[in-house]
């Protein structure tokens, strides 16, 4: 499964809470660079009570153990990559925060099974030791895409990237769970 769209009845209220949170997390969030920024889950739990309630309602609050904010400047894209070297880490829940219209997550498959991705290890003040496998554009073929304005469980093991065709900076929250959600659990949500 590449993704599963999930209905969030109070999405607009959750987005409002998360948008209010952005200036606390990003000192100058209007000028931050494109990238994936690890975030403090406890601050989000404390300040974004509607998101917390949504996770309680779908029985995932106790398994929520990681969070990041994906940022894309206007008309930019991330490198094609696969997240995490953890074998059991397959899915993330992506929820749009703001300016996600005309923005997409695109998945790819390798053109050649012998294609070897480049290992990348990133450390920044907000993300501590994230490992990725990056792929060159000419080594892969697009297989699917999802509009980022739609909340969804997304497969982060399949090579993918975010792309924004929007004129404004896009913000998206990505939640991780432990133990990892099974395919059957996601299908049944």
N, C-alpha and C positions, 0 to 999 in steps of 0.2 A: 504494500500500500504506500502510495506517495503522500497522500494527505486525506484527511477527513474533516469536512466542514462541521463546525459545532455551533449550535444556536445559543446565543447569550441574550436572554430577554432584556436585561438592563445594560446592554453594551454602551449606550450613550452616557449613562451615569458612571460606569466604570471608566470610560474614556475621560470624562470630566475630572474624576479623582486622580487619574494618572497624569493628566495634563497639568493639574495643580502641583503634582509631585515633581515634575521635570525641573523647575528652577531650583529646587532644593538639592537635587542630585547633580545637575550640570550648572555650575556657577554662572556660565554664560551660554545657556543651551542654544540660543539663537546662532552662535558662532562655532559650536563644537564640530569637529570633523566627522566624516562618515566612518562608521566602524561599529563594533559590538562592544558595549560597555557593561561589564559585570556590575551588579547592583546589590545592595544590602537588603536581603529578603525581609529582615525584621522591620526595617523602616517602611517597606511597602506594606507589610501586614498591618502595621500600626496606622498608616495614613490612608490606605486604600481599602477601607472596610467592605466596600461592595464587591471588589475582586475576591477578597477573603470569603465573603458569604457565598459567592458563586462557586468557589472551590469546595466549600463545605457542602453545598447543595449537590455537587456531583461526586462527593466522597473522595476528594483528592487533596484537601488541605494538609492532612497529616503526611502525605507523600511529597509535597512540594518542597524541594530542597535547593533550587537554584533559579536565578533570574538574571536576565540581561536585557539591555535596551539596544535595539538595532537602530542605527541612525544612518540615513542616506541623504546627502546634500542633493539639491535639485539637479535632476538629469545626470545622476551618477549611478554606478553599479559597483558591487563588490566583486572580488575575484571568485571564480568558480572553485568551490571547496567542498570537502566532507568534514563535518564537525567531529571532534572528540575521538580519541583512540580507545575509549572504553568500549569493549565489545558489546555490552548490554545497553549502551546509550543509543537509542534509535529515534525516539520521538520527542518533540517539543510542542508546547501549546503556544502558538503565536496569536497575539491579540493586538489589533491596530490601536494606536494611541491618537495620532493626529497626522493629517496630510497623507494618508495612505491610498487615496484614490489615484489611479493611473500609476500604480506601483505594483510590482510583481515579485513572487518567488518563482524562479525557473529551475527546473530539474533537468539533468543531463545524463546521458550514458556515454561510456567511452566508445570511440569508434573502433578501437583495436583492443582486444583483451590484454595485450602485452604492454599497453600504455601504463607507465608508472608515474603516479602523481609526485609532486615535490612536497616533502615534509616541511612544515612551517611551525615554529614555536614562537608565540607572541607573549610579551610581557609588557604591560603598561601600568600606569598608576591605578587604572580602574579594572584591568583584567590581569589576573595573576596566573600565568602559565597555561594558556589555551593552546592546544595542539590542533593543527589542521593538516589535511592533505589538499594541496592546491593543484588545479588542472589548467592547462593552457586551452584557450578558446578553440584552437584548431584541432585539439585531440578529442573533442566531445561533440555530441549532437543533442539538441534540445528534445526532450521527450514529454514535458508537461509544464504547465505554469498555473499559478493561482494568484488571483487578485488579492493583494495584501490588505484590502479594506474588509476582508472576510475572515473572522476568527476560525482557526483550524489547527488540528494536530498535524504536524508536518514531519516528514521523514528527513532527519538530518544526517543520515549515513550515505544517502544517495547524493552524488555531486550536485550542488545547487548554488544559486547566488540570488541576492536581492538586486533589483533594478528599479530605479525611479525615473519616470518620465514627467513627474510633477514639477511645477515651478517653485515649490516650497520644500523645506526640509521635512523628511518623513521620519516618524518615530513609531516603533513597534516594540512591544514587550514580548519576550520569549521566556516561557517557564519550563523548568526541568523537574523531573520527578524521580524519586527513589523509594522503593524499588521501581525500576523501569516499568512503564505500562506495557502490557501485552497487546498484541494486535486485537485479540478478542475483547479485551477491556475497552479499547478505543472504539471498536465497532459498536459495542453495546451502550456507549455514552449517548 
